[in-house]
Amino acid sequence: MNELILGGQRSGKSRRAEQLAVQWLQADVPHREALFVATAQAHDDDMRARIARHRADRQRQLPAMQTVEETHNLAGVIRRHSQPHRLLVIDCLTLWLANHYDRIDGFIDSVAVSSLLQAIEQAPGPLVFVSNEIGLGVIPMGREVRAYVDALGWLNQQVAARCPRVCLMTAGLPLMLKGNAPLSNSHD
């Protein structure tokens, strides 16, 4: 059931991931679990508020869902927690990759990325990834920003290749790019 959910800011990516977790937990299958893996670091007041809002939303929508906060070793979390009966929701790859970006040299930690891709391939349980699609606009002005946009685009391609379903969210609406949608549009 691996799925990559792409989209811009406030596009509905996290909400879709949470809906998939609800669907997973409500299926008539005993002993199912869901684990939320948060990758954000609170560097400023705005980010702290955003993280708090997401935590409150998850508590309200998914009170039975546990949360693990991991800003760097995402592959290790997948290896430790992935089980056939446990869905992992990873939100988000965008911030995780930023945590591995060397702002001075403009390099991405390729070992961490390779380790993540290998963990995805070996995971025994279902994974849902959330990531921003930031490459749809103009080419960024700075070399560092261009390198990050390119690296995230490449990572999204690699994760998409490992997921049977890929969804692009726009204005809260899912567009399936690969595979079929397990959720109907609740706004119909």
C-alpha positions in Angstrom: 0.0 0.0 0.0 3.0 2.4 -0.2 1.9 5.8 -1.4 3.8 9.1 -2.1 1.6 12.2 -1.6 3.0 15.3 -3.3 1.8 18.8 -3.4 2.4 22.4 -2.5 2.0 24.1 0.9 -1.5 23.8 2.3 -2.5 21.5 -0.6 -4.1 18.8 1.6 -1.1 16.4 1.7 -1.1 15.8 5.4 -4.9 15.5 5.6 -4.8 12.8 2.9 -2.1 10.9 4.8 -4.2 11.1 7.9 -7.3 9.9 6.0 -5.3 6.9 4.7 -4.3 6.2 8.3 -7.9 6.3 9.4 -8.9 4.0 6.6 -6.1 1.6 7.5 -7.1 1.6 11.2 -10.8 1.2 10.5 -10.4 -1.8 8.1 -12.0 -5.0 9.4 -8.5 -6.5 10.1 -7.5 -7.2 13.7 -4.4 -5.7 15.4 -3.7 -2.9 12.9 -1.6 0.0 14.0 -0.5 3.3 12.6 2.6 5.3 13.5 3.2 8.9 12.5 6.8 9.8 11.8 7.4 13.6 12.1 10.6 15.0 10.5 10.2 18.7 11.3 12.6 20.8 13.4 11.2 23.8 15.2 13.7 26.5 14.2 11.4 29.5 14.7 8.1 30.5 16.2 6.2 30.0 13.0 7.5 26.4 12.7 6.7 25.7 16.3 3.1 26.9 15.8 2.8 24.7 12.6 4.1 21.7 14.5 1.7 22.3 17.4 -1.2 22.7 14.9 -0.3 19.4 13.2 0.0 17.6 16.6 -3.4 18.9 17.7 -5.0 17.8 14.4 -3.6 14.3 14.8 -4.7 14.1 18.4 -8.2 15.0 17.3 -8.4 12.9 14.2 -6.2 9.9 15.2 -6.0 9.6 19.0 -4.8 6.0 18.8 -1.9 6.9 16.5 1.5 7.2 18.2 4.0 9.7 17.0 7.8 9.3 16.6 9.8 12.5 16.0 12.9 11.8 13.9 14.7 14.6 12.0 17.7 12.6 10.6 17.6 8.8 10.8 14.4 8.1 8.9 15.8 4.8 7.5 16.4 3.6 11.1 12.8 4.4 12.1 11.5 2.5 9.1 13.7 -0.5 9.8 12.7 -0.5 13.5 9.0 0.1 13.2 7.8 -1.2 9.8 5.6 -4.3 10.3 3.0 -5.9 8.1 0.3 -4.8 10.6 1.6 -1.2 11.1 1.2 1.7 8.7 4.0 4.3 8.9 3.0 7.9 7.8 6.2 9.9 7.2 5.6 13.6 7.1 7.6 14.9 5.4 10.5 14.1 3.1 10.9 17.8 2.3 11.9 18.7 5.8 13.9 15.5 6.3 16.0 16.3 3.2 16.5 19.9 4.4 17.9 18.4 7.7 20.5 16.6 5.5 21.4 19.7 3.5 24.8 21.4 4.0 23.9 25.0 3.6 27.6 26.0 3.3 28.7 23.6 0.6 25.2 22.9 -0.9 25.6 19.2 -0.6 23.0 16.6 0.4 24.0 13.6 2.6 23.9 10.9 -0.1 24.5 8.1 2.4 21.3 9.1 4.3 19.3 9.2 1.1 20.6 5.8 -0.1 19.9 4.3 3.3 16.3 5.7 3.1 15.7 4.2 -0.3 17.1 0.9 0.7 14.8 0.9 3.9 11.8 1.6 1.7 12.6 -1.4 -0.5 13.0 -3.7 2.5 10.1 -2.4 4.6 7.7 -5.3 5.4 4.8 -2.9 6.2 3.0 -0.2 4.3 4.4 3.3 4.1 2.8 6.7 3.3 5.2 9.5 2.4 4.3 13.2 2.3 6.6 15.5 0.3 6.4 18.9 -1.3 6.5 19.4 -5.0 8.6 22.5 -5.1 10.0 22.3 -8.7 6.9 23.6 -10.5 7.8 27.3 -10.3 10.6 29.4 -11.8 14.2 28.3 -11.5 15.5 29.6 -8.1 18.1 32.4 -8.2 20.7 31.0 -5.7 22.9 28.0 -6.3 22.1 26.6 -2.9 18.4 26.8 -3.4 18.7 25.3 -6.9 20.7 22.4 -5.5 18.1 21.7 -2.9 15.1 21.9 -5.4 17.0 19.5 -7.7 17.8 17.1 -4.8 14.2 17.1 -3.6 13.0 16.5 -7.2 15.4 13.6 -7.5 14.3 12.1 -4.1 10.6 12.4 -5.0 11.3 10.5 -8.3 13.2 7.8 -6.4 10.5 7.4 -3.8 7.8 7.5 -6.5 9.5 4.6 -8.3 9.3 2.6 -5.1 5.6 3.3 -4.4 2.7 1.7 -6.3 0.6 4.8 -5.7 1.6 8.4 -6.2 -0.9 11.2 -5.6 -0.6 14.9 -6.3 -2.7 17.1 -4.1 -4.0 20.5 -5.3 -6.6 22.6 -3.5 -7.4 19.6 -1.3 -8.2 17.4 -4.3 -6.2 14.3 -5.1 -5.0 13.6 -8.6 -3.6 10.0 -8.9 -0.4 10.0 -10.9 0.3 6.3 -10.4 -2.0 3.6 -9.2 -5.6 3.9 -8.2 -7.1 6.0 -5.3 -8.1 4.1 -2.2 -10.1 7.1 -1.0 -13.0 8.8 -2.7 -13.2 12.5 -2.7 -15.2 13.3 0.5 -16.2 16.7 -0.9 -18.5 15.2 -3.7 
